[in-house]
Amino acid sequence: MINMLQKSKIYNVSSNKSSDTVTSQSWPIWMIWKRRRYVVAILTFFGFFNIYALRANLSIAIVAMTAKTEVVQENGTVAFIREFDWDSKVQGYVLSSFFYGYIVTQLVGGWMAAKFGGKHVFGIGIAVTGALTVVSPFVAKQSVSLLIAVRILEGLFEGVTYPCVHAIWAEWAPPLERSRLAAIAFSGCYVGTVVAMPLSALLADTLGWESIFYVTGGIALLWFVCWCIIIADSPTLDSRISDSELRYIQESLGEQQVNRTAKHPWRSIITSVPVWAIVVAHFTENWGFYTLLTQLPTFMKDTLNFELSSTGIVAAVPYLVVSITTQVAGHLADWLQEKKILNTTQVRKIFNCVAYIGQAVFLLLAGYLLSPIGSTICLSFAVGIGGLQASGFGVNHLDIAPQHASVLLGISNTVATIPGIVSPIVSGYIVTTPTASEWQIVFIISSCIYVCGAIFYGVFASGELQPWAKQYNASDNSTTERQSNDEHSVHISD
């Protein structure tokens, strides 16, 4: 009965298309809970909050785990020892181990989300990662190898989550709201980092480094319960969505509506230049982002002489800035398209290239100023201006092939996970003393990669629906319409 009602609901929306005027303002803008696509965006925001809190926690915890502490021995002598005697190279492997698993399941996650929907894959991925985080203190005390193994497992389960988001937006996001809805969700990455860093430092100082893993893992498990209860897999399966909002979403998507039985044109995807522009841009952004995410607390402690408690707070400032700029960029990008000031291709290229060039400049300044205030300001600008890329390549997958967006994101994030593996190890081999000149080399490498990424994306990116994607969408949509009509006929005869 429920299935028949859902099918009838889909048919009625389609049949009333010509007689109803559907707008996005069925409810006042402040009544977020009445606009289900924004409820999805907010819960996805908290999902990303947990994803990045679960990543950032170790970058703070490892500072406390390897710090020298004063110990009074039985004979009365004072010794300074470290609970975990890991050198910079071992720490680099520990910090990067998460991404060994993360890189494996990107494409798998994109395919699963396209086939089965994003809700369950996204939720289970975060829940298992949270559970593994809770047991991390016990594992770390056994051996560093076992900790690395658990971090690899966390990466395997969290690897499916990022591609799921575009499967969710392919169902829920009208084209002219993609930037703002994606901005709400993606800003959870930065807010999660903002909260996790100072909270982790506070927990380490007051309750011990173990509490960092208990708290962040527990919050992720609590979010999973809320996600399962509140969120539906698609608008047509949401019992709380209004008819007007459902009509608005479906009519806005038009031929871009998702058909989960669609086959992916792999040859066209792999040979598409706009796809490779996204892949290069994604790699570029993640090199700089993961370098700072894993190394910023250590840089501030070693070079700027911040104490651990201050390190967590100050290291979080740049991510507070980017959480704001991401929101502003999302609304501005949609507004520029709605007012026809810029087309989609121009918006994506301008936002992305400004972000990368700006990040390159401010990273270099931060590396050479080397003053607590000056470097913090420059790092805040460097990370903050990166928020523009969420409205650049961040949603570009949905522009060029919405039906296949989760798979495209799986491909681009597979390549973009390489920096998560390589950059902490490279930093560990470069910064051994540590000295300011060593850190400057780390920042120069990131800046050069940003400039190269900006050039490639600026030349080859596109915001237009690709011919190979349009062909598949059109045929899939006509098939869906025939199936809906057949199902309606059966429903009437019953």
N, C-alpha and C positions, 0 to 999 in steps of 0.2 A: 504493500500500500504506500509506504513512504517513497519507494522508487517511482511509483506511478505518479504521485503528487509532484515529485521533483521534475519528472519529465513533462508533466502538464504545465508546470510553472515555467519551464524553459520555452515551451511552445507558445504560451500566452504572451511572453515577453516579445517573442519574434513576431507574432501576429499583430500585436498592437503597435509595432514600430512606427507605422505611418501616422497613427492617430494621436500618439502621445508625444508631448514635448519633454524630453528628458534633459535635465541639467545636473550639474555637480553640486548644486546648492539646495538640495532637498531639505536639509537641516541647517540651522545656524552653524557657523564655522566653529563656535566654541563648544558645541555639543558633540565632542569627539566620539563619545561612546555610541552615538546614533549612526555614525558613519563607519561601517564595519571595515572598510579598507584601511582606515586610520587606526582602528583597534589592532588590526593585523600588523601595521607598521610599528606601533608602540610595543607590542609584544615581541616583534622581531628585533626592535631596538634593544630590549632587555636580553634577548638571546645573544646578540652580538656583544652586549655588555659582559655577559658571562664568558663568552668565547675568549675575549681578549683579557679579561681578568684572570682566566685560567692559564693564559700564556705569559702575562706580565708578572705573575706572582713569583716565579722562579728567579727572575732577574733581580728582584729585591731580596728574596730569601737566600740566594747564593752568596750575597754580600755578608749576611749574618752568619751563614753556615761556615764560611771560610775566614771569618774575622778572628784575629788574635784576642783571646780573653785572658784575663789575669787569673791564675790559679795558684793558691797557696798549698804547697806540698806538705807531706807529713813531717818532714824535718824543718819546716818553717821557711824554707826558701820560696821565693815567688818566681813563677815561670809564666811565660806567655805562650799559650798553645792554641791550635786551631782544631775545632771539632772535626772538620773535614779538611785534610791537608792536600788540597787540590791546587795545582799550579794553573797558570792562565790557559795553558793548552787543554788541560783536562776540563776546566770550566767551559771553554769554548765548545768542546764535544758535548758536554751536558746540556748547555743552552741550545745547541743546534739539533740535538737528538729528536726532539719533538717533530721536526720537519722531515726526518727520515720516513716516518709513517705517514705524515700529512701529504707528502707528494704522491703517494701510491693511490689514494682513494679519491682524488679530485675528479677524474673523468668518470669513475664508477659512481660517485655521488651525483654528478650531473645527469648521467644516464638513468639512475634510479629515480631521481626527482622528476625527470621528463616522463618516465614510464608510470610511476606510482603516485606522483604528487610530492610536493615539498614538505608538507607538514610533519609527517611521521619521521622521515629521514633526518630532517633538521633537529627535531626534538630528541630523538634517540641518540644522535651523535653527541649532543651537548650533555645529556644525562650520563652516558657512559664515561665521557671525559671527566665529568664532575666526580663520579664514583672513584675513578682511578686516582684523581687528585687527593681525595680523602685518605687513601692508603699510602700516599707517597712518603710521608715521614718515616713510617715503618720500613718501607722499602729502602730508603736512602741509608738507613742505619745498618742495613745488611751488607750492601756493597754498591759502589758507583756503577758497576756494570748492570746490576738489577734496576737501579734507578733509570739508567739510560733505556733499558728495555721497556719499562713502564711508560716513560715519556714517548717512546716510539708507538706504543699502543694507544696512548692518548691522541697522538697525531693521526693514527689510522681512523679513529672514530670522529675526530673533529674535522678531518679532511673532507668528509661528505657534506659538511654544513654549509660552507660558503657557496658552492654551486646551487644548492637548494633554493637560495634566495631568489634567483632569477626565475626559477620555476614557479615560485610563489607570486612574483610580480607579473609574470606572463598571464596568470589567472586574474590577478586583483588590480593591476595598475592601468588606468586609462593612459594613453600615450602622452597627453599633455600634463600628466601628474607624475610621470615616472621619476623625474629628477627630485621632486620634493619628497615623494614617498621613499625613494631610495636613500635620500639624505637623512631622513628620520631614522631609518634602519641602520645605515652605515655609521652614523654618529655614535651609535652604541659602542662601536669599536673603541672610539677615543674616550668616551665617558667611562667605559670600563677600565681603560688604562689609567685615566685620571684618578678614579676612586681606588683602584687596586694598588697603585704605587704607594701613596701615603698611608692607606689602611694597612698594607703589608708591613711597612716600616714601623707603624705604631704597634701592630700585633707582635712583631719581632722583638721590640723593645720592652713590651709589657708582659706578654704571655709566652714568648719564645717563638722561634722560627716555625715550629711545627704547626702553630695555630693558623698561620697563613694558609696552609693547604686545607685545614679543616673548615675554615670559614668560607673560602672561595668555592670549594667543592660542594659544601652544604647549600650555599645559595643557588648554585646551578641546579641541584636536584629539586629545590623548592620551585624554581622557575619552570622546570619540566612539568610539574603537576599542574600549574596554572595554564601552561601552553596547551596541554591535552584537553583541559576542561573548556577553555574559552574560544580557541581558534578552530575554524573549519578548514577543510582541505581546499575548497574553492567556493566562490560566491553562490553557486547553485546548490551547494550542500550546507550552506549556513542558514540555520533556522531563524536567526535573529536579524537577517538583512531585510531591508525594506524593498518592496517591489520597484520603487523608483530608482534606488541605488543599483539594484541588479540590472535594470534596463539600461541605466547610464553606463555601467561598466561594459556590458555586452555590446551595446551599440557603438561605444567608443573604440572597442577593440576590433569590431567588424570582422574582416577576413583574418585578423591576427589571433582570433580565439584559439585556445589550445586544444589540440586533438592528441591524446596520449597514445594513440595507435600509429601516429605518423612515424615514418622512417626518416632517419637523418641522412642527408646527402653528403656522406663523408668526403668523397673526392672534391666536391665543390667547397666544402668547409676548409679542407687542408690547403687548397690552392687559392683561396680568397685572400687578396692583399689587405682589404680592410680587417679581416680576422687577424692577420699577422701584425697589423698596426696595433690592435688591442693587446695582443700577446706581448709585444715589445714594451708597450706602455705599462702593462701590468708588472712585468719583470722589473722595469725601471723603478716604479713606485715602491715595490716591495724591497728592493735592495736598500734604498735609503730608510724606509720605515723600519725594517727588521734590524738594521744596523743600530739605529737609535733605540729601538725597543729593548734590545738585549744588552746594549753597551752604555746607554746614557747614564744609568746610576753609577756604574764603575768609573766613567769619565768624570762625572761630577765629584766623586769621592777622591779619585787619584790626582786630578789636575786642578780642580777648583776648590779642593779641600773642604767639601761639605761633610758634615757628620751624617751617620746613617739615618737618623730621624729627619734631618733636613733634606737628605738626598731624595727620599721618597716624595716629599712635598714638592720640592723644586723640579724634580724630573717629571712630575705630573702636569706642571704648568703648560708646557707646549701642547699637550693633548687636550687640555681645557680650551685652549685657543682654537684648535682645529675642530673641536666639537661644535663650536659656534660658527666658524666660517663654512663648515659643511652645510649647515642649515641655511645660511644666507645664500650660499652658492646655488643650492637646490631650488629655492624659490626664485632667485634671479634668472636662472637658466630657463625655467618654465615660463616666466613672465616675458623674456625676450622672444621666445617662440610663439607664445600666445598673441603678442602684439605684432608679430611678423617683422620684428627689427632684425633678427638673425634667423637663418634656417638652422636645422638640427646639426648639420655638418659643421657650420661655422661655430655654433655654441660649443660643440664637443672639442674642436681643435683649439679654440681660443682659451677655454677654461683649462684644458689640459696643459697646453704649452706655457701659459702664464704660471701655472703651479710648478712645473718642473724647473723653469729658468729661475724663478724666485727661490725655490728650495736650494738650487745649486749655489746661488750667490750668498744666501744667509748661512749655509753650512760652512762655507769658506771663511766668512767673517767670524763665526763662532769659534772655529779652530785656531784663528790667529789673534783674536782679541784676548782670550784666556783670562778674562776677569769675571768674577762671579756674576755681577750684574749684566755686563755687556754680553757675555756668552749666553746667559739665560734668555736675554731679550732676543738675541739672534736665533737661538734654537726655537724659541716660541714662534718667531716669524717663519722660520724654515718649515716647521711642522704645521703651523697654522695655515700658511698659504697652500699647503698640500691638500686642504679640504676642497679646493676647486676641482681636483681630479675626480671626486665622486660624481660630479656632473659632467665630466669628460669621458674618459674610457670606462668609468665605473658603471655606467648604464648603457654604454654603447652597444653591448651585446643585444639588448632588447630592441635597439633601433634597426640593426641590420638583419636580424633573424629572430624575432620573438618566439617562434615555435621551437627553436633550437637553442634558446639563450642559456639554459642551464648547462647544456653540453659545451657550448662555447666558453662559458665561464669555467667549466671543469678543465678545458684545454688550457686556457690562459693562466689559470691559477696553478695548474701543474707546473708549467714553466716558471711561474712567478714564485713557486715555493723553493726553487733552487737557491735564491738569495738567503732564505731562512736557514738553509743548511750551510752555505758557503761563507756568508758574511761574518758570522760569529767566529768561525775557525780562522778566517783571514785576519780578523781583528786580533784574535788570540796570538797568532804568529807575529803580527806586526808590533802589538803593544806588549812588550815583555818586561820593560824596565820598571815602571812606565814613565815616559817623558812626553812633554808637549809636542815635540816634533813627530813622535810616533802616532799620536792622535791626529795630527795634521795630515798625515799620509792617509789615514782612514777616511777623513772628511774629503780629501781631494779625490779619492777613488769614487766616492758616492756622488760628488758634484759632477765629475766627468760623465758618469753613467746617466745622470739626470739630463745633461745637455744633449747627449746622443739620443736618448729616448724622446725628448721634445722634438728634435729634428725629424726623426723617423715618423712619429705620429702626426706631426704637422703636415707632412708630405702625403702620407698614404691613407690616413683615416677617412671614414665616411659615416654619415649619419642617415643614409638612405637605406630603405629596405632592399636587400640584394635580390637580383633576379632569381637565383636558385632557391632563396627562401620564400619569395613571393609565389613561385610556381608550386611549391609544396604546400604552402598555406592555402592557396586557392583551391587546390584539388582536395585537400583534407577538409576544408570548410564545407565544400559542396557535398562531400560524403556525409559529414555530420548533419547537414540540413536534411538530407534524404532520410537518414536514420531517425531524426526527430519527428519528421512527418509520418513515417511508418509507425513509430511508437505511439503517436497521437491517435492514428486511426485505430490501432488496437485498443487504446484506452477508451475511445468512444464506443466501439462495438461492445466492450465489456459492460 
